[in-house]
């Protein structure tokens, strides 16, 4: 198993939101249309060994609504334009061409902003070591591990051994939790649901388990641990707004609606094909603070679906909803264990 890093987790979202400030990197509405502190941030979890963005998430913070929405984008999401039509190859392709990490991050954000037809105001990427340090710095994350997680790969020095039940994940254990995939019946979809468990637990801990002064100090401390796109000139106003609202903040999670599909009926590469109607509805509800995004402008270049009947059936279906979870709903998500 390759190193698959789930790093756009709660701590990365907090870091991305509080450390980003200034001019949006891709789209900016007219001054009279701007609502106070409406920010959409792209968060990437990076596997430096392959430069893959194995985890991708959009997070939107609204100060006026006291709301933070986190939408997970599967790494295998179908999107054309690179050698391999998968989302996690966009960043990797840039790095392979010699682009800097910041430029690669900016390019990935622009590609998604253009395709989704929504503003993305900033972007952040975080690696495994920084993630581990963040977890340790906040004293670990209390969580209920949904099943025994066991996996060993001597070739890459990877050993995962977590027991089902309540525990406090330190940095190393958190790495194991977010990297685990092999035991889920639904593979990466199961891992997305497990990540929701971690996100909810992390936000719960960050909202009540550490003080405001600790949160500000930790945000500053990890400034050098992440790659950011955008000016830091508005840092203090944004971190203050986010952290002052942290106990009243309504946090919601969702995965971009769609279904997994193999390239050919008999096999081939797995892709995650997003559903156009439900994705447009979710983006309009949570990620278009300035003006409604019309479905006709969504994916105008046709990047999210190939001209294949099986792909089109998923992409255009009107029967695939999007599901939003609050922290109180996460415990009801059923993560199914694969039979040995």
C-alpha positions in Angstrom: 0.0 0.0 0.0 1.3 3.4 -0.9 1.5 6.1 1.7 -2.0 7.5 1.6 -2.2 10.6 3.8 -5.4 12.0 5.1 -4.2 15.4 6.0 -7.0 17.9 5.3 -8.3 17.1 8.7 -9.7 19.4 11.3 -6.4 20.8 12.3 -5.5 21.6 8.7 -8.8 23.3 8.1 -8.3 25.5 11.2 -4.8 26.3 10.1 -5.9 27.0 6.5 -8.7 29.3 7.7 -6.8 31.2 10.3 -3.5 31.5 8.4 -5.0 32.6 5.1 -5.9 36.2 4.5 -5.9 38.8 1.8 -6.7 38.7 -1.9 -8.5 35.6 -3.3 -6.3 33.7 -5.7 -8.9 33.0 -8.3 -12.1 35.0 -8.1 -13.1 38.1 -6.3 -16.5 39.8 -6.4 -17.0 43.5 -6.7 -16.4 45.4 -3.4 -20.1 46.2 -2.9 -20.9 42.5 -3.1 -18.4 41.2 -0.5 -19.9 39.8 2.6 -17.8 40.1 5.7 -15.4 37.2 6.2 -16.7 34.7 3.7 -13.8 32.5 2.9 -13.6 29.3 0.8 -10.3 27.4 1.3 -8.9 24.4 -0.6 -7.1 22.0 1.7 -4.7 19.4 0.3 -3.1 16.5 2.2 0.2 15.8 0.4 2.1 12.6 0.0 5.6 14.0 -0.7 6.9 10.6 -1.9 4.7 10.8 -5.0 3.6 14.5 -4.8 0.0 13.2 -4.9 -2.8 15.2 -3.2 -4.3 12.1 -1.7 -6.8 14.1 0.3 -8.7 17.1 -1.0 -11.3 19.2 0.7 -13.1 22.5 0.3 -13.9 24.4 3.5 -16.2 27.5 3.7 -16.3 29.8 6.7 -19.1 32.3 7.1 -18.7 34.8 10.0 -22.2 36.1 9.5 -23.8 32.7 9.7 -21.3 31.3 12.2 -20.9 28.3 10.0 -18.0 26.1 8.7 -18.8 23.6 5.9 -16.3 21.0 4.9 -16.8 19.1 1.6 -14.6 16.1 0.9 -13.5 15.4 -2.7 -12.4 11.8 -3.3 -8.8 11.6 -4.6 -10.1 9.3 -7.5 -12.7 11.9 -8.6 -12.8 11.9 -12.4 -11.5 15.2 -13.9 -9.9 15.5 -17.3 -6.9 17.6 -18.2 -3.9 15.7 -16.9 -2.2 12.5 -18.0 -4.3 10.6 -15.6 -7.9 11.9 -15.3 -8.0 11.9 -11.5 -8.1 14.7 -9.0 -5.1 13.7 -7.1 -2.9 13.9 -10.2 -3.4 17.7 -10.8 -1.0 18.7 -8.1 1.4 15.9 -8.9 1.6 16.8 -12.6 2.5 20.4 -11.6 5.3 19.2 -9.4 6.6 16.8 -12.1 6.9 19.8 -14.4 9.1 21.6 -11.8 6.5 24.0 -10.5 6.9 25.1 -6.9 4.6 23.7 -4.2 2.9 27.1 -3.9 2.4 27.4 -7.6 1.1 23.8 -7.9 -1.3 24.5 -5.1 -2.5 27.7 -6.7 -3.0 25.9 -10.1 -5.0 23.2 -8.4 -7.2 25.7 -6.8 -7.8 27.6 -10.0 -8.6 24.4 -11.9 -11.3 23.5 -9.4 -12.6 27.1 -9.1 -13.0 27.3 -12.9 -14.6 23.8 -13.2 -17.0 24.3 -10.2 -17.7 27.9 -11.2 -17.3 29.1 -7.6 -14.8 31.4 -5.8 -11.9 29.7 -4.0 -10.2 32.3 -1.9 -7.1 30.5 -0.6 -5.4 27.2 -0.4 -3.2 25.2 2.0 -1.3 22.0 1.9 0.0 20.0 4.8 2.2 17.0 5.1 2.3 14.0 7.4 4.9 15.3 9.8 3.1 18.7 10.3 -0.2 16.9 10.9 1.4 14.7 13.6 3.0 17.7 15.3 -0.4 19.5 15.4 -2.2 16.5 17.0 0.5 16.2 19.7 0.5 19.9 20.3 -3.2 19.9 21.2 -2.8 16.9 23.5 -4.2 14.3 21.2 -7.7 13.7 19.8 -10.3 11.8 21.9 -12.2 9.4 19.6 -13.9 6.1 19.3 -12.1 3.8 16.9 -15.0 2.1 14.9 -13.2 -1.2 14.3 -9.9 -3.0 14.9 -7.4 -1.5 12.3 -4.5 -3.7 11.5 -2.1 -3.4 8.5 1.6 -4.0 8.1 3.8 -3.2 5.1 7.5 -3.7 5.9 8.6 -2.4 2.5 7.6 1.1 3.5 8.0 0.8 7.2 4.2 1.1 7.8 2.5 -0.5 10.8 -1.1 0.2 11.8 -2.4 -1.3 14.9 -5.4 0.3 16.6 -8.0 -1.4 18.7 -11.7 -0.7 18.5 -13.1 1.5 21.3 -12.5 4.8 23.0 -9.0 6.2 23.0 -6.9 9.4 22.6 -5.0 9.5 19.4 -1.5 11.0 19.6 0.3 12.1 16.5 1.5 8.7 15.5 -1.8 7.0 16.2 -3.7 9.7 14.3 -1.5 9.0 11.3 -2.5 5.4 11.5 -6.2 6.2 11.8 -6.3 8.5 8.8 -4.1 6.4 6.6 -6.0 3.1 7.2 -8.0 1.9 4.2 -7.6 -1.8 3.6 -10.2 -3.0 6.0 -13.1 -0.9 4.8 -15.7 -2.7 2.6 -16.1 0.5 0.5 -12.4 1.3 0.3 -11.7 5.0 -0.1 -15.4 5.8 0.5 -15.2 4.1 3.9 -12.0 6.0 4.6 -13.8 9.3 3.9 -16.4 8.4 6.5 -13.7 7.5 9.0 -12.2 10.9 8.3 -15.5 12.5 9.2 -15.3 10.8 12.5 -11.8 12.3 13.0 -12.9 15.7 11.9 -15.9 15.8 14.3 -13.7 14.6 17.2 -11.0 17.1 16.4 -13.5 20.1 16.2 -15.1 18.9 19.4 -11.7 18.9 21.1 -10.5 22.2 19.6 -13.7 24.0 20.6 -13.7 22.9 24.2 -10.4 21.1 25.0 -8.0 24.0 24.6 -8.2 27.7 25.5 -8.5 30.6 23.1 -5.0 31.8 23.8 -3.7 28.3 23.2 -5.5 28.1 19.9 -4.0 31.4 18.7 -0.5 30.4 19.9 -0.8 27.1 18.1 -2.0 28.7 14.9 1.0 31.0 14.8 3.3 28.1 15.7 2.3 26.1 12.7 2.5 28.9 10.2 5.8 27.6 8.9 4.6 24.0 8.8 2.2 24.5 5.9 2.3 25.9 2.4 -0.2 28.7 1.8 -1.4 30.6 -1.2 -2.4 34.2 -0.6 -1.3 37.1 1.5 -1.2 36.8 5.3 -2.1 40.5 5.8 -5.5 39.7 7.1 -4.3 36.9 9.4 -5.2 38.5 12.7 -8.8 39.6 11.7 -9.6 36.2 10.3 -8.1 34.1 13.2 -9.9 36.3 15.7 -13.2 35.9 13.9 -12.9 32.1 13.6 -11.6 31.5 17.1 -14.0 33.8 18.9 -16.9 31.9 17.3 -15.5 28.5 17.8 -17.9 27.5 20.6 -20.9 28.8 18.7 -19.7 27.7 15.3 -21.9 25.3 13.4 -19.7 22.7 11.6 -21.1 20.5 8.8 -19.5 17.8 6.7 -20.4 16.3 3.4 -18.8 14.3 0.6 -19.3 15.6 -2.9 -22.2 13.5 -4.3 -21.5 10.8 -6.8 -20.6 7.2 -7.1 -17.5 5.0 -7.7 -17.3 3.3 -11.1 -14.7 1.1 -12.9 -13.6 2.3 -16.3 -14.9 -0.8 -18.0 -17.7 -3.2 -17.1 -15.3 -6.0 -16.7 -12.7 -4.1 -14.7 -10.2 -1.3 -15.2 -9.3 1.8 -13.2 -11.7 2.9 -10.5 -13.0 6.5 -10.7 -15.4 8.5 -8.6 -17.9 10.2 -10.9 -19.6 13.3 -9.4 -23.3 13.8 -9.8 -24.0 17.1 -11.6 -27.4 18.1 -10.2 -26.6 17.3 -6.6 -23.2 18.8 -6.7 -24.6 22.1 -8.1 -27.2 22.2 -5.4 -24.6 21.6 -2.6 -22.2 24.2 -4.0 -25.0 26.8 -4.3 -26.1 26.2 -0.8 -22.7 26.3 0.9 -20.0 27.8 -1.5 -21.5 30.7 -3.4 -21.7 33.6 -1.0 -21.8 36.3 -3.6 -24.2 35.1 -6.3 -26.0 31.9 -7.3 -24.0 29.6 -9.6 -26.2 28.6 -12.5 -25.9 24.9 -13.5 -25.2 26.0 -17.1 -21.8 27.5 -16.0 -20.9 24.5 -13.9 -18.1 22.4 -15.6 -18.6 24.3 -18.9 -15.6 22.4 -20.4 -17.1 19.0 -19.6 -14.2 17.8 -17.4 -16.0 15.8 -14.8 -17.5 13.1 -17.1 -16.4 11.1 -20.1 -18.6 10.5 -23.0 -19.6 7.0 -21.8 -23.2 5.8 -21.0 -22.2 4.4 -17.6 -20.4 7.5 -16.6 -23.2 9.7 -17.9 -25.9 7.7 -16.0 -24.2 8.7 -12.7 -23.2 12.2 -13.7 -26.7 13.2 -14.8 -28.9 11.2 -12.5 -31.6 13.1 -10.5 -31.7 10.3 -7.9 -28.4 10.9 -6.1 -28.7 13.3 -3.2 -26.1 15.0 -1.1 -26.0 14.2 2.6 -24.9 16.8 5.2 -23.7 15.7 8.6 -23.4 17.7 11.8 -21.0 16.6 14.5 -23.9 15.0 16.3 -24.8 12.9 13.2 -21.3 11.5 12.6 -21.6 8.7 15.2 -24.5 7.3 13.2 -22.4 6.8 10.0 -22.1 3.1 9.4 -18.6 2.1 8.5 -18.6 -1.5 7.2 -15.7 -3.8 7.7 -14.6 -5.9 4.8 -14.8 -9.7 5.3 -11.4 -11.3 5.5 
